[in-house]
Amino acid sequence: MRPQWTWFPSAHCQDSKSPGPDQERERRWAELFDQLDLNKDGHIDIVELRTGLAGRGLSRGSLEKMVEAGDTNQDGVLDFKEFTQYLRTHEKELKLMFRSLDKNNDGQIDAAEIQHSLRTIGVEISLKDATRILQRMDKDGTMTIDWNEWRDFFLFRPLTNMEDVARYWKRSMMLDIGEQLTVPDDFSEEEKKSGYVWRQLMAGAFAGSVSRTGTAPLDRLKVFRQVHGFVDFKGTVLNGFQYMLKEGGLRSLWRGNGINVLKIAPETAIKFTAYEKIKNVMRSKNETRNLRVHERFVAGSLAGATAQTAIYPMEVLKTRLTLRKTGQYSGIADCAKQILQREGVAAFYKGYVPNLLSIVPYAGIDLAVYETLKFAWLNRNRGLADPGVMVLVGCGAVSSTCGQLASYPLALIRTRMQAQASVKGAPKPSMLASLYSIVTQEGVAGLYRGISPNLLKVVPAVSVSYVVYEYTRIVLGVDIEGRRGGKEKA
């Protein structure tokens, strides 16, 4: 059983009024080093740091930066001298930052000073948001931050400037649960110029490809249930798999996956580019200000609508290929050719209206739930460092799932309209007609047909997506916290 650590009461530096401050500080750092040195070999490695500081929500990237910064002899570990030298140097940096924040030199930082400091680097936040940042560090409830609270909060985090503070809780990961993509929030100009943005998007796209491929059988079962309803496709999830295996063999479970993976790259690129353009329009003349929550929602919805409009024919192809019988189409090109010949160009936009309408509840619920979970965590964990990757992954997964549930009836109607094969020129059922038909024949529950396999794939999809994303960003040299990694260790 891992021992419980009490870090900062024993790691505090003494102020200048205490007798022998340097000696006392060294003694307490020695105690801290001894606690972190789990195998008592006189060195601290990355594994020991992760174990000892697990409760502080620090990412592996942060700890690797700490080791890299302090490892003067380049042996990959920290001895006591290197450890204390790192803390001493880092404290000086933190002290300079604290003094630059403390505008009135009263030894305390308040919310207005945080707001002012972020504004000077081009990050526009409300006083309410500045107060929330403050509350995360305010251990004694005074609504101000003294030097001890500031140092304790950032001592083991490689913080160098106020831009790093503003980076907290930025949605910096692409989570793909096989439905609508989550595009990360704002990137700095430095990140855009360095190529970091596209490396991160590339990592997310690759992770999404692996995730979608791994959960493709569940996705195909969901589409079958959505289209055929309870009349033609009865039984449990297991019965559904047995039907597909009997009809087309094991490989048939992955029908439609190729086009589902292919559309990730253009959808990601278009959505991100549109998001950036729309944000610039919203900012108007003030190019540096951060968008408010409702503005991010509008920008995200419009970007999603733009991306969906551009790649929607691929969505129709995906549905048709997923539902195809053995020998019906020889491939993606053959499927597109047959649809064009029999149904015309308009067939590639069947179900477009319900698909467009589903973006608003998805984006709205997704963002609202994410913000709610984020601030709930902050309120319960005041004084801790940033929440860590797993908390972000959990919040992203839950919020995306809630958004998906809210928009599911529209997604089901879209899929049924996409699946309808008709003769060129024949009347096409409308969205309202499809809705009326489902409710009258199957009841309200019919609007959630296929939801069970869809929910079953959330956990494996998020897990696979996150793991692959982590390893891909390491290969590409991207730190999850927003920088190009120095020496990443797999």
PLY file of the C-alpha trace (Angstrom):
ply
format ascii 1.0
element vertex 490
property float x
property float y
property float z
element edge 489
property int vertex1
property int vertex2
end_header
0.00 0.00 0.00
1.42 3.37 -1.02
2.27 5.70 1.87
0.30 8.94 2.22
2.40 12.05 1.76
1.93 15.42 3.37
4.00 17.61 1.12
4.05 21.23 1.79
3.93 21.56 5.53
7.29 19.80 5.41
8.46 21.53 2.21
7.75 25.14 3.17
10.59 27.60 3.13
10.88 29.76 6.18
10.61 33.51 5.71
13.48 35.83 6.45
12.31 36.52 10.03
12.84 32.92 11.12
16.22 31.92 12.55
18.50 30.16 10.07
16.10 30.21 7.09
18.55 28.60 4.65
19.46 25.77 7.02
15.81 25.13 7.86
14.88 25.10 4.20
17.66 22.62 3.38
16.56 20.37 6.24
12.97 20.30 5.04
14.01 19.70 1.46
16.10 16.78 2.71
12.99 15.31 4.35
11.04 15.79 1.14
13.80 14.16 -0.94
13.82 11.20 1.45
10.04 10.80 1.04
10.29 10.86 -2.75
13.29 8.50 -2.90
11.19 5.36 -2.56
13.97 2.81 -3.13
16.49 4.76 -1.00
19.23 4.72 -3.65
20.00 8.43 -3.31
18.32 9.34 -6.59
14.81 10.26 -7.74
13.65 9.06 -11.15
10.51 9.87 -13.12
8.67 6.80 -11.76
9.30 7.83 -8.16
8.17 11.38 -8.92
4.96 10.14 -10.54
4.26 7.88 -7.56
5.11 10.43 -4.89
3.32 13.34 -6.55
0.36 11.35 -7.92
-2.14 13.27 -5.82
-1.13 16.63 -7.31
-2.51 16.01 -10.82
0.81 16.66 -12.58
1.21 15.26 -16.07
4.14 13.08 -17.09
5.31 15.94 -19.32
5.56 18.32 -16.35
7.59 15.85 -14.32
9.89 15.08 -17.26
10.54 18.80 -17.65
11.40 19.01 -13.97
13.91 16.14 -14.26
15.36 17.58 -17.47
15.76 21.04 -15.91
17.48 19.73 -12.79
19.51 16.87 -14.30
22.84 18.66 -14.74
24.89 15.48 -15.33
22.38 14.09 -17.86
21.99 10.68 -16.18
18.17 10.77 -16.28
17.70 11.02 -12.48
18.03 13.66 -9.75
20.41 13.31 -6.83
19.95 15.44 -3.69
22.19 18.25 -4.94
20.39 18.46 -8.29
16.99 18.26 -6.58
17.68 21.12 -4.18
19.35 23.22 -6.87
16.26 22.84 -9.07
13.96 23.88 -6.20
16.18 26.82 -5.33
16.28 28.09 -8.94
12.58 27.48 -9.49
11.69 29.32 -6.28
13.58 32.37 -7.52
11.57 32.31 -10.77
8.33 31.93 -8.84
9.32 34.80 -6.54
9.88 37.09 -9.53
6.50 36.12 -10.95
4.82 36.70 -7.59
6.33 40.18 -7.29
5.32 41.10 -10.84
1.74 40.06 -10.01
1.66 41.88 -6.67
1.15 45.36 -8.12
0.51 47.14 -4.80
3.36 45.35 -3.02
1.22 44.24 -0.08
2.48 40.63 -0.16
-0.89 39.36 -1.44
-2.32 38.68 -4.90
-6.01 39.34 -5.42
-8.38 38.55 -8.32
-8.03 42.02 -9.87
-4.24 41.62 -10.04
-4.60 38.22 -11.72
-7.05 39.71 -14.23
-4.69 42.63 -14.92
-1.64 40.39 -15.39
-3.42 38.10 -17.85
-4.71 41.12 -19.73
-1.16 42.40 -20.22
-0.26 39.20 -22.12
-3.38 39.41 -24.27
-5.62 37.01 -22.31
-8.95 38.70 -21.60
-10.86 37.12 -18.68
-13.67 38.33 -16.44
-13.17 39.13 -12.75
-15.33 36.07 -12.00
-12.94 33.80 -13.92
-9.94 35.45 -12.24
-11.57 34.70 -8.87
-11.92 31.06 -9.86
-8.20 30.90 -10.67
-7.45 32.51 -7.32
-9.67 30.06 -5.39
-7.65 27.14 -6.68
-4.58 28.43 -4.85
-6.26 30.07 -1.84
-5.93 27.45 0.91
-6.94 29.64 3.87
-10.08 31.16 2.30
-8.90 34.79 2.51
-9.62 35.40 -1.21
-6.00 36.41 -1.67
-2.82 34.42 -2.39
0.27 34.92 -0.26
3.79 33.82 -1.18
3.53 30.45 0.57
0.32 29.52 -1.25
1.76 30.64 -4.58
4.99 28.67 -4.10
3.26 25.54 -2.83
0.92 25.51 -5.78
3.66 25.77 -8.44
6.75 24.29 -6.75
6.70 21.03 -8.72
5.33 22.49 -11.91
7.68 23.91 -14.59
5.90 27.25 -14.73
7.83 30.11 -16.28
5.29 32.84 -17.09
1.69 33.98 -16.70
0.76 32.50 -20.08
1.22 29.09 -18.45
-1.38 30.02 -15.83
-3.82 30.98 -18.57
-3.22 27.58 -20.20
-5.04 25.74 -17.38
-8.13 23.85 -18.33
-7.74 24.67 -21.97
-9.37 21.86 -23.87
-6.13 20.72 -25.42
-7.00 17.18 -26.45
-8.97 15.70 -29.32
-11.30 13.05 -27.96
-13.00 10.96 -30.62
-15.90 8.74 -29.58
-16.80 8.00 -33.18
-19.42 10.72 -33.61
-18.70 14.44 -33.81
-15.07 15.43 -33.30
-13.97 17.59 -30.38
-11.64 20.31 -31.63
-9.27 21.85 -29.04
-9.77 25.38 -27.75
-7.60 28.42 -28.46
-3.97 28.03 -29.46
-1.42 30.78 -28.98
0.31 32.47 -31.92
3.57 30.80 -30.88
1.92 27.37 -31.08
0.48 28.13 -34.52
3.79 29.39 -35.93
5.80 26.48 -34.50
3.65 23.85 -36.20
2.51 22.53 -32.83
-1.16 22.93 -33.79
-1.02 20.64 -36.80
1.11 18.06 -34.99
-1.51 17.95 -32.25
-4.36 17.70 -34.76
-2.43 14.97 -36.58
-2.01 13.04 -33.33
-5.73 13.40 -32.63
-6.68 12.27 -36.14
-4.47 9.18 -35.92
-5.85 8.32 -32.47
-9.38 8.74 -33.83
-8.59 6.38 -36.71
-7.40 3.64 -34.36
-10.29 4.24 -31.97
-12.93 4.09 -34.71
-11.40 0.94 -36.18
-11.42 -0.74 -32.76
-15.09 0.06 -32.14
-16.32 -0.33 -35.75
-18.35 -3.53 -35.06
-20.39 -1.70 -32.40
-20.83 1.25 -34.73
-22.11 -1.00 -37.52
-24.55 -2.65 -35.14
-25.80 0.79 -34.06
-26.46 1.79 -37.69
-28.30 -1.48 -38.35
-30.57 -0.89 -35.36
-31.16 2.74 -36.28
-32.20 1.93 -39.84
-34.08 -1.34 -39.48
-35.82 -0.64 -36.17
-37.43 -3.28 -33.99
-39.46 -4.92 -36.80
-36.62 -6.17 -38.97
-33.77 -6.30 -36.49
-34.83 -7.81 -33.20
-32.78 -9.26 -30.36
-29.80 -8.41 -28.21
-26.39 -7.03 -29.12
-25.12 -10.60 -29.38
-27.95 -11.53 -31.79
-27.00 -8.55 -33.92
-23.38 -9.68 -34.19
-24.48 -13.22 -35.02
-26.66 -11.88 -37.86
-23.79 -9.85 -39.34
-21.31 -12.73 -39.04
-23.72 -15.13 -40.72
-24.39 -12.73 -43.60
-20.83 -11.63 -44.39
-18.28 -13.28 -42.12
-15.85 -11.66 -39.69
-14.66 -8.94 -42.09
-18.23 -7.69 -42.51
-18.10 -6.25 -38.97
-15.81 -3.51 -40.33
-17.91 -2.52 -43.34
-18.00 1.26 -43.69
-14.98 1.75 -41.46
-12.66 2.77 -44.30
-14.67 5.85 -45.26
-15.33 6.58 -41.56
-11.56 6.82 -41.01
-10.87 8.69 -44.26
-13.23 11.53 -43.36
-11.42 12.32 -40.08
-8.57 14.28 -41.72
-10.67 16.66 -43.87
-13.26 17.11 -41.12
-10.58 18.00 -38.55
-8.77 20.41 -40.87
-11.94 22.18 -42.04
-13.44 22.39 -38.55
-10.29 23.82 -37.00
-9.68 26.31 -39.84
-13.32 27.45 -39.77
-13.19 27.77 -35.96
-10.14 30.03 -36.17
-11.69 32.21 -38.91
-15.00 32.56 -37.04
-13.18 33.48 -33.81
-11.28 36.22 -35.65
-14.55 37.67 -36.97
-16.07 37.58 -33.46
-13.06 39.30 -31.94
-13.38 42.11 -34.46
-10.67 44.70 -33.74
-9.57 43.18 -30.42
-7.59 40.26 -31.85
-6.08 39.14 -28.54
-9.17 38.71 -26.38
-10.41 35.25 -25.40
-13.93 34.29 -26.38
-16.57 33.87 -23.68
-18.30 30.53 -23.19
-21.37 31.42 -25.28
-19.13 32.80 -28.05
-17.09 29.58 -28.08
-20.38 27.65 -28.36
-21.50 29.70 -31.38
-18.07 29.48 -33.03
-17.89 25.73 -32.41
-21.40 25.17 -33.80
-20.72 27.20 -36.94
-17.37 25.47 -37.47
-19.06 22.09 -37.05
-21.77 23.04 -39.54
-19.11 24.18 -42.05
-17.14 20.94 -41.73
-20.26 18.77 -41.95
-21.46 20.59 -45.09
-18.11 19.98 -46.78
-17.74 16.28 -45.91
-21.43 15.29 -45.79
-21.32 13.15 -48.99
-18.77 10.98 -47.16
-21.29 10.56 -44.31
-23.88 9.23 -46.77
-21.32 6.89 -48.32
-20.37 5.65 -44.84
-24.00 4.77 -44.03
-24.58 3.00 -47.35
-21.31 1.03 -47.11
-22.04 0.08 -43.49
-25.44 -1.34 -44.45
-24.38 -3.01 -47.70
-24.97 -6.67 -48.37
-22.17 -8.97 -49.53
-21.26 -8.17 -53.15
-23.47 -5.04 -53.35
-20.57 -2.61 -53.86
-16.98 -3.31 -54.85
-15.69 -0.28 -52.95
-16.12 3.40 -52.09
-15.90 4.59 -55.72
-18.42 1.98 -56.92
-20.86 2.96 -54.15
-20.60 6.66 -55.09
-21.06 5.83 -58.80
-24.21 3.76 -58.18
-25.78 6.44 -55.93
-25.03 9.12 -58.54
-26.50 7.08 -61.41
-29.66 5.92 -59.60
-30.48 8.84 -57.30
-28.63 11.89 -58.54
-26.34 14.40 -56.80
-29.02 15.36 -54.25
-28.78 11.88 -52.70
-25.39 12.81 -51.25
-27.17 15.31 -48.99
-30.01 13.13 -47.73
-30.55 13.78 -44.03
-28.54 17.00 -44.16
-31.11 19.12 -42.29
-31.46 16.87 -39.18
-27.67 16.47 -39.21
-27.22 20.25 -39.18
-29.82 20.68 -36.44
-28.12 18.03 -34.27
-24.92 20.10 -34.10
-26.49 22.77 -31.86
-27.73 20.51 -29.00
-24.55 18.42 -29.26
-22.20 21.40 -29.05
-24.31 23.20 -26.41
-24.73 20.25 -24.05
-21.12 19.15 -24.59
-19.72 22.58 -23.66
-22.15 23.16 -20.77
-21.44 19.77 -19.15
-17.68 20.19 -19.65
-17.70 23.61 -17.96
-19.91 22.29 -15.10
-17.64 19.30 -14.44
-14.56 21.50 -14.67
-15.71 23.98 -12.04
-17.09 21.19 -9.83
-13.60 19.67 -9.76
-12.01 23.06 -9.05
-14.36 23.73 -6.14
-13.68 20.31 -4.59
-9.92 20.45 -5.06
-8.80 23.93 -4.09
-5.09 24.30 -3.67
-4.16 21.44 -5.98
-2.21 21.81 -9.19
-3.94 21.50 -12.53
-6.33 18.54 -12.73
-4.19 16.20 -14.75
-4.87 14.39 -17.98
-7.21 11.71 -16.67
-9.60 14.28 -15.17
-9.64 16.14 -18.49
-10.26 12.88 -20.37
-13.09 11.98 -17.98
-14.74 15.39 -18.31
-14.40 15.29 -22.09
-15.84 11.78 -22.34
-18.83 12.51 -20.08
-19.63 15.82 -21.79
-19.36 14.30 -25.28
-21.63 11.43 -24.26
-24.24 13.83 -22.84
-24.12 15.86 -26.05
-24.54 12.69 -28.05
-27.60 11.61 -26.01
-29.23 15.01 -26.51
-28.79 14.92 -30.28
-29.41 11.18 -30.79
-33.01 11.37 -32.14
-31.88 13.77 -34.88
-28.88 11.53 -35.64
-31.22 8.54 -35.98
-33.52 10.38 -38.40
-30.46 11.50 -40.38
-29.19 7.92 -40.67
-32.58 6.61 -41.85
-32.83 9.32 -44.48
-29.27 8.58 -45.64
-30.11 4.90 -45.99
-33.20 5.46 -48.16
-32.50 4.35 -51.72
-34.82 5.97 -54.24
-35.22 6.36 -57.99
-33.96 9.61 -59.47
-36.76 12.17 -59.42
-38.98 10.24 -56.97
-40.39 12.13 -53.92
-38.12 12.02 -50.88
-39.55 11.70 -47.34
-38.93 14.82 -45.25
-37.44 15.01 -41.78
-40.87 15.61 -40.19
-42.40 12.72 -42.13
-39.61 10.42 -40.92
-40.11 11.63 -37.34
-43.87 11.02 -37.51
-43.34 7.56 -38.99
-40.90 6.52 -36.24
-43.06 7.80 -33.37
-46.31 6.27 -34.68
-44.80 2.88 -35.56
-42.21 2.44 -32.78
-43.14 5.00 -30.12
-40.85 7.57 -28.54
-38.40 4.77 -27.67
-37.88 4.32 -31.41
-36.00 7.62 -31.48
-33.31 5.98 -29.33
-33.06 2.74 -31.32
-29.42 1.58 -31.35
-28.39 3.66 -28.33
-27.12 0.62 -26.37
-24.24 -0.34 -28.72
-23.52 3.38 -29.09
-23.06 3.76 -25.31
-21.11 0.50 -25.11
-18.44 1.89 -27.42
-17.85 5.14 -25.45
-15.46 3.72 -22.83
-13.30 1.64 -25.22
-13.33 4.46 -27.81
-12.15 7.10 -25.32
-9.59 4.75 -23.74
-8.06 3.70 -27.06
-8.19 7.26 -28.41
-6.38 8.64 -25.34
-3.65 5.97 -25.21
-2.88 6.23 -28.94
-3.03 10.02 -28.72
-0.49 10.03 -25.88
2.00 7.82 -27.74
1.50 9.62 -31.05
2.14 13.06 -29.54
5.35 11.69 -27.97
6.51 10.41 -31.36
5.65 13.78 -32.93
7.38 15.65 -30.09
4.28 17.38 -28.76
3.80 18.01 -25.04
0.15 17.67 -24.07
0.41 20.93 -22.13
1.10 22.92 -25.22
4.76 22.90 -26.11
7.24 21.04 -28.22
8.77 18.46 -25.94
12.48 18.60 -25.26
13.50 15.01 -24.48
10.32 12.93 -24.46
10.62 9.44 -22.99
8.16 6.83 -24.14
0 1
1 2
2 3
3 4
4 5
5 6
6 7
7 8
8 9
9 10
10 11
11 12
12 13
13 14
14 15
15 16
16 17
17 18
18 19
19 20
20 21
21 22
22 23
23 24
24 25
25 26
26 27
27 28
28 29
29 30
30 31
31 32
32 33
33 34
34 35
35 36
36 37
37 38
38 39
39 40
40 41
41 42
42 43
43 44
44 45
45 46
46 47
47 48
48 49
49 50
50 51
51 52
52 53
53 54
54 55
55 56
56 57
57 58
58 59
59 60
60 61
61 62
62 63
63 64
64 65
65 66
66 67
67 68
68 69
69 70
70 71
71 72
72 73
73 74
74 75
75 76
76 77
77 78
78 79
79 80
80 81
81 82
82 83
83 84
84 85
85 86
86 87
87 88
88 89
89 90
90 91
91 92
92 93
93 94
94 95
95 96
96 97
97 98
98 99
99 100
100 101
101 102
102 103
103 104
104 105
105 106
106 107
107 108
108 109
109 110
110 111
111 112
112 113
113 114
114 115
115 116
116 117
117 118
118 119
119 120
120 121
121 122
122 123
123 124
124 125
125 126
126 127
127 128
128 129
129 130
130 131
131 132
132 133
133 134
134 135
135 136
136 137
137 138
138 139
139 140
140 141
141 142
142 143
143 144
144 145
145 146
146 147
147 148
148 149
149 150
150 151
151 152
152 153
153 154
154 155
155 156
156 157
157 158
158 159
159 160
160 161
161 162
162 163
163 164
164 165
165 166
166 167
167 168
168 169
169 170
170 171
171 172
172 173
173 174
174 175
175 176
176 177
177 178
178 179
179 180
180 181
181 182
182 183
183 184
184 185
185 186
186 187
187 188
188 189
189 190
190 191
191 192
192 193
193 194
194 195
195 196
196 197
197 198
198 199
199 200
200 201
201 202
202 203
203 204
204 205
205 206
206 207
207 208
208 209
209 210
210 211
211 212
212 213
213 214
214 215
215 216
216 217
217 218
218 219
219 220
220 221
221 222
222 223
223 224
224 225
225 226
226 227
227 228
228 229
229 230
230 231
231 232
232 233
233 234
234 235
235 236
236 237
237 238
238 239
239 240
240 241
241 242
242 243
243 244
244 245
245 246
246 247
247 248
248 249
249 250
250 251
251 252
252 253
253 254
254 255
255 256
256 257
257 258
258 259
259 260
260 261
261 262
262 263
263 264
264 265
265 266
266 267
267 268
268 269
269 270
270 271
271 272
272 273
273 274
274 275
275 276
276 277
277 278
278 279
279 280
280 281
281 282
282 283
283 284
284 285
285 286
286 287
287 288
288 289
289 290
290 291
291 292
292 293
293 294
294 295
295 296
296 297
297 298
298 299
299 300
300 301
301 302
302 303
303 304
304 305
305 306
306 307
307 308
308 309
309 310
310 311
311 312
312 313
313 314
314 315
315 316
316 317
317 318
318 319
319 320
320 321
321 322
322 323
323 324
324 325
325 326
326 327
327 328
328 329
329 330
330 331
331 332
332 333
333 334
334 335
335 336
336 337
337 338
338 339
339 340
340 341
341 342
342 343
343 344
344 345
345 346
346 347
347 348
348 349
349 350
350 351
351 352
352 353
353 354
354 355
355 356
356 357
357 358
358 359
359 360
360 361
361 362
362 363
363 364
364 365
365 366
366 367
367 368
368 369
369 370
370 371
371 372
372 373
373 374
374 375
375 376
376 377
377 378
378 379
379 380
380 381
381 382
382 383
383 384
384 385
385 386
386 387
387 388
388 389
389 390
390 391
391 392
392 393
393 394
394 395
395 396
396 397
397 398
398 399
399 400
400 401
401 402
402 403
403 404
404 405
405 406
406 407
407 408
408 409
409 410
410 411
411 412
412 413
413 414
414 415
415 416
416 417
417 418
418 419
419 420
420 421
421 422
422 423
423 424
424 425
425 426
426 427
427 428
428 429
429 430
430 431
431 432
432 433
433 434
434 435
435 436
436 437
437 438
438 439
439 440
440 441
441 442
442 443
443 444
444 445
445 446
446 447
447 448
448 449
449 450
450 451
451 452
452 453
453 454
454 455
455 456
456 457
457 458
458 459
459 460
460 461
461 462
462 463
463 464
464 465
465 466
466 467
467 468
468 469
469 470
470 471
471 472
472 473
473 474
474 475
475 476
476 477
477 478
478 479
479 480
480 481
481 482
482 483
483 484
484 485
485 486
486 487
487 488
488 489
